[in-house]
Every structure is written in C-alpha cells, then in structure tokens.
Amino acid sequence: MATLSKRSTIYFDPDVHQAMKIKAAASNSSLSELIDEAARLLMSEDEEDLQAISDRVSEPSISYEALLKDLKQNGKI
C-alpha cells in the first residue's frame, strides 16, 4: 500500500462498497488506494476543465437563442 498520510471516514451504499472491495482485491490494492486514485482523477478532470475555460476566455460568447437561430438557418435543426 502506498503511504497515505491522512485519514477520513467515508460512507458508501452497501452495493458500491461491495463492488469496490471486489475491485480492490482483483487489482491487488486497498480500498484506500482506489479512493485516493479516484479522487485524484476527479481533481485532474476539474483541472482540465478549468484550463479549457481559461483557454477560451477570449472567445466571443453567443446566447442560446442566437445559437438555435443559427442552427435553424443553416438547416442543422
């Protein structure tokens, strides 16, 4: 097991908990390692989303109504 330094109590649906225990056993890792990896992946996705927003901040915006009108005019809907 990797060296994890903080401890927390997490409550799961019993079926989810059972599935995680099976996955941990099948992947030769602990529940803590699975949860740590899942949390890191979630935060990584958030980081990617924030970077995408930052990269597009200078792009012009369009209202939903204008988008629908444009799609309709171009035969897309």
ABEGO torsion letter per residue (X at the ends): XBBBABBBBBBBBAAAAAAAAAAAAAAGBBAAAAAAAAAAAAAAAAAAAAAAAAAAAABBBBBAAAAAAAAAAAGAX
